[in-house]
Amino acid sequence: MLSNLFKGIFDTELTATVSVTDFLLCLGFALGLGLITAAAYMYRTRYTKSFVTTLALLPAVVCIVIMLVNGNIGAGVAVAGAFSLVRFRSVPGTAKEICMLFLAMGTGLITGMGYLGFAVLFTIIMCVIFMLYNRLDLGAKKNAAAYKTLTVTIPEDLNYTEIFDDIFEQYTKSHELTRVKTTNMGSLFKATYNIVLRDATKEKEMIDAMRCRNGNLEICVSSQETISSEL
């Protein structure tokens, strides 16, 4: 009688049913591997409690979906994919978050198919590689140092469209004027550029050259905020 409680109402003699023991075993493995995945993501990474909780539980959710679709892997992946996309319907995710969600889904998929050993091996290898790549710089600091946002204050009697062209040609690989606004009752312009430096160590030389050109008015250089950094 108790075993009937865990049978589907559409099960037949030709349908492979999931036993309670197998269900609990796979669920336990999925939860454990989810914790490993979440711990790997927390290593040297800014994180939120909600996202870490999602990573810990997502393998179990995918695992159960795969187990209960009666072997229809296509349907299981479709449903699990729909679950994972809920996170990104309103809030954009970074490439790292998307990667970890796919890793968690893959762990749940393998566990749900019953390959517990492969699931453990896959999770450990991928988490170790993730932490290794996360620790390595991979040229990120050098790349970030080259991309800058430059804001220059210019007197109204100077033509901001071409006044710094020769300086940009010497010190930058590329430059783009993104915004111009007036300030100080219209007597000054503030021009904002996105630039890519040829040599980040010569940033001060470039600023000094601009100070001579704009009458030693305010110049601000900051790290460039780009959408691509979140992709």
C-alpha positions as CSV (number, residue, x, y, z in Angstrom):
1,M,0.0,0.0,0.0
2,L,2.8,2.4,0.9
3,S,4.6,1.8,-2.4
4,N,1.5,2.8,-4.3
5,L,1.8,6.3,-2.9
6,F,5.0,6.8,-5.0
7,K,3.5,5.6,-8.3
8,G,2.3,7.9,-11.0
9,I,-1.4,7.8,-11.9
10,F,-0.4,7.3,-15.6
11,D,2.1,4.5,-14.8
12,T,1.6,1.1,-16.6
13,E,3.3,-2.2,-16.5
14,L,5.4,-1.1,-19.5
15,T,6.5,2.1,-17.8
16,A,9.8,2.1,-15.9
17,T,9.0,3.5,-12.4
18,V,11.5,5.1,-10.0
19,S,11.9,3.4,-6.7
20,V,11.9,5.4,-3.4
21,T,15.5,4.2,-2.7
22,D,16.8,5.4,-6.1
23,F,14.9,8.6,-5.7
24,L,16.5,9.4,-2.3
25,L,19.9,8.3,-3.4
26,C,20.0,10.5,-6.5
27,L,18.5,13.4,-4.6
28,G,21.1,13.1,-1.9
29,F,23.9,13.0,-4.4
30,A,22.5,16.0,-6.3
31,L,22.2,18.1,-3.1
32,G,25.8,17.2,-2.1
33,L,27.2,18.0,-5.5
34,G,25.2,21.3,-5.4
35,L,26.9,22.3,-2.2
36,I,30.3,21.6,-3.8
37,T,29.3,23.7,-6.8
38,A,28.1,26.6,-4.6
39,A,31.3,26.4,-2.5
40,A,33.4,26.6,-5.6
41,Y,31.6,29.7,-6.8
42,M,32.0,31.4,-3.4
43,Y,35.8,31.1,-3.7
44,R,37.3,34.5,-4.5
45,T,34.0,35.7,-5.9
46,R,31.5,38.4,-4.9
47,Y,28.2,36.6,-4.4
48,T,24.7,36.9,-2.9
49,K,23.0,34.5,-0.6
50,S,20.1,34.0,-3.0
51,F,22.4,33.0,-5.9
52,V,24.5,30.6,-3.8
53,T,21.3,28.9,-2.6
54,T,20.1,28.6,-6.2
55,L,23.4,26.9,-7.2
56,A,23.1,24.5,-4.3
57,L,19.5,23.5,-5.1
58,L,19.5,23.6,-8.9
59,P,21.2,20.2,-9.4
60,A,18.6,18.5,-7.2
61,V,15.8,20.2,-9.2
62,V,17.2,19.2,-12.5
63,C,17.9,15.7,-11.2
64,I,14.3,15.1,-10.1
65,V,12.9,16.5,-13.4
66,I,15.1,14.1,-15.4
67,M,14.1,11.2,-13.2
68,L,10.4,11.8,-13.4
69,V,10.1,12.5,-17.2
70,N,10.4,8.7,-17.7
71,G,13.5,8.8,-19.7
72,N,12.5,11.6,-22.0
73,I,15.7,13.6,-21.9
74,G,14.5,16.2,-24.3
75,A,11.5,17.1,-22.2
76,G,13.6,17.1,-19.0
77,V,16.2,19.5,-20.4
78,A,13.5,21.8,-21.7
79,V,11.8,22.0,-18.4
80,A,15.1,22.5,-16.5
81,G,16.2,25.1,-18.9
82,A,13.0,27.0,-18.3
83,F,13.7,26.9,-14.6
84,S,17.2,28.3,-15.0
85,L,16.0,31.2,-17.2
86,V,13.7,32.6,-14.5
87,R,16.8,34.1,-12.8
88,F,17.6,36.2,-15.9
89,R,14.1,37.4,-16.9
90,S,14.5,40.7,-15.1
91,V,18.1,40.9,-13.8
92,P,21.0,40.4,-16.3
93,G,23.5,37.8,-15.3
94,T,27.3,37.8,-15.7
95,A,29.1,35.2,-17.8
96,K,30.4,33.6,-14.6
97,E,26.9,33.2,-13.2
98,I,25.5,31.8,-16.4
99,C,28.4,29.3,-16.6
100,M,27.8,28.1,-13.1
101,L,24.1,27.7,-13.7
102,F,24.9,25.5,-16.7
103,L,27.4,23.6,-14.6
104,A,24.8,23.0,-11.9
105,M,22.2,21.9,-14.6
106,G,24.8,19.5,-16.1
107,T,25.4,18.0,-12.6
108,G,21.7,17.5,-12.1
109,L,21.3,16.0,-15.6
110,I,24.0,13.4,-15.1
111,T,22.8,12.5,-11.6
112,G,19.2,12.2,-12.8
113,M,20.2,9.8,-15.5
114,G,21.7,7.6,-12.8
115,Y,25.4,8.1,-13.5
116,L,26.4,9.0,-10.0
117,G,30.1,8.3,-10.4
118,F,30.3,10.4,-13.5
119,A,28.4,13.2,-11.7
120,V,30.9,13.3,-8.9
121,L,33.8,13.2,-11.3
122,F,32.3,16.0,-13.5
123,T,31.5,18.2,-10.5
124,I,34.9,17.9,-8.9
125,I,36.9,18.5,-12.2
126,M,34.8,21.4,-13.3
127,C,34.8,23.1,-9.8
128,V,38.6,22.8,-9.6
129,I,39.1,24.2,-13.1
130,F,36.7,27.0,-12.3
131,M,38.6,28.0,-9.1
132,L,41.9,27.8,-11.0
133,Y,40.7,30.1,-13.8
134,N,39.1,32.4,-11.2
135,R,42.4,32.7,-9.4
136,L,44.5,33.4,-12.5
137,D,44.5,36.9,-13.9
138,L,44.5,35.8,-17.6
139,G,45.4,39.3,-18.6
140,A,42.3,40.9,-17.1
141,K,44.1,43.6,-15.1
142,K,46.2,44.6,-18.1
143,N,43.1,44.7,-20.3
144,A,41.1,46.7,-17.8
145,A,44.0,49.2,-17.4
146,A,43.9,50.1,-21.1
147,Y,40.1,50.9,-21.2
148,K,39.4,54.3,-19.6
149,T,36.7,56.9,-19.5
150,L,38.1,60.4,-19.8
151,T,36.2,63.6,-18.9
152,V,37.8,66.8,-19.9
153,T,36.7,70.4,-19.0
154,I,37.2,72.7,-22.0
155,P,36.8,76.5,-22.3
156,E,33.9,77.5,-24.6
157,D,36.2,79.3,-27.1
158,L,38.0,76.0,-28.0
159,N,36.6,73.4,-30.5
160,Y,36.3,70.2,-28.4
161,T,35.7,68.1,-31.6
162,E,39.3,68.2,-32.7
163,I,41.4,70.0,-30.0
164,F,42.8,66.7,-28.6
165,D,43.1,64.7,-31.9
166,D,46.9,64.8,-32.0
167,I,47.2,63.8,-28.3
168,F,44.7,60.9,-28.8
169,E,46.7,59.8,-31.9
170,Q,49.9,59.6,-29.8
171,Y,48.6,58.0,-26.6
172,T,45.5,56.0,-27.6
173,K,44.6,53.1,-29.9
174,S,41.1,54.4,-30.3
175,H,38.9,57.2,-28.8
176,E,35.2,58.0,-29.0
177,L,33.4,61.1,-27.9
178,T,30.3,59.9,-26.0
179,R,28.9,63.0,-24.3
180,V,29.3,66.7,-24.2
181,K,27.5,69.0,-21.7
182,T,27.9,72.7,-20.7
183,T,28.7,73.8,-17.2
184,N,29.5,77.0,-15.2
185,M,26.6,79.0,-16.9
186,G,27.6,77.8,-20.3
187,S,31.2,79.1,-20.1
188,L,32.7,75.6,-20.1
189,F,32.2,72.3,-21.8
190,K,32.6,68.9,-20.3
191,A,33.5,66.3,-22.9
192,T,33.5,62.6,-22.1
193,Y,35.5,60.1,-24.1
194,N,35.9,56.3,-24.1
195,I,39.5,55.6,-24.9
196,V,41.9,52.6,-25.2
197,L,45.4,53.5,-24.1
198,R,48.4,52.4,-26.1
199,D,50.5,52.2,-23.0
200,A,48.8,52.4,-19.6
201,T,52.0,53.6,-17.9
202,K,51.9,56.8,-20.0
203,E,48.5,57.9,-18.7
204,K,50.0,60.8,-16.7
205,E,51.9,62.0,-19.8
206,M,48.6,62.2,-21.7
207,I,46.9,64.1,-18.9
208,D,49.8,66.6,-18.7
209,A,49.6,67.2,-22.4
210,M,45.8,67.8,-22.1
211,R,46.3,70.2,-19.2
212,C,48.5,72.3,-21.3
213,R,45.8,72.3,-24.0
214,N,42.7,73.1,-21.9
215,G,44.2,75.7,-19.6
216,N,44.8,73.4,-16.6
217,L,41.1,72.8,-16.1
218,E,39.7,69.7,-14.5
219,I,40.4,66.3,-16.1
220,C,39.0,63.0,-14.8
221,V,40.1,59.5,-15.8
222,S,38.2,56.5,-14.5
223,S,37.9,52.8,-15.3
224,Q,35.6,52.3,-18.3
225,E,32.2,50.8,-17.5
226,T,31.3,48.5,-20.3
227,I,28.3,46.2,-20.9
228,S,30.7,43.6,-22.4
229,S,32.4,43.1,-19.0
230,E,29.1,41.6,-17.8
231,L,28.8,39.2,-20.8
